Amino acid sequence: MAIPGPLEDDLAKIGGIEGLKDLIPDDGALETLSARFKALADPMRLKILLLLAPGPFCVCVIREVLGIADSRLSYHLNVLKKAGLIAGEQQGTWIIYSLTDEGEEFAARLAGAGHGRA
């Protein structure tokens, strides 16, 4: 395969084609990352992450802030749980939701991206 000179030098610095391949995570890691990005592709789920950033809350608080039906909220919470961004802990008759470490990272990035209102 012919590679232009300057690009060939850059490629050699990272170990050639094999070094370039090594920069790509394994399929399992990419599947996990893909699921997280899919979970974050919905504005309502982004709102939920930002709502949980200050600390854990029960469904009743999240529902009150977002103003959506229980069934819709349950759906969004489940998507975020499956993506590993939030966790729910049973406390008596309540389920208290909080961010996972990964969820905290994404929420911090969202908050850093600004939160102006249109």
Steps between C-alpha positions, in 0.01 A plus 500: 500500500642838402477767769600863440839579658395735784215266598732202494725677752203575730380142471847369588501715818199311634625154407371466146172336407512273807556798729203672341285190553604496867348846546150361436331352811371143486148428377359460852623843607366655181158336554486645853599843375248480216220413747594800712494735204163361389368554852622859489346567158168602659455845659278359777773260608754782496268694732478200734880478519524869582223470761687221675833684498441677836407171667260206511125552460187290497279463193242739645751788501628423149142471368400831663791686343459347154121492493473167316288190554628217717517262205721737297722572797535129574605439140767772509632386839532143372694612192742694720533205741575254219765739369665503842446872556263482797420254777182447698502394864190376679443686828178381655223563248715746304759453230770764530692574181856625488775542245764232458863607464452494122179700533682759710763539229238556231295736720812707571566526127140604437513764771830626358342531156267769635139491593347812353129505436348579165 
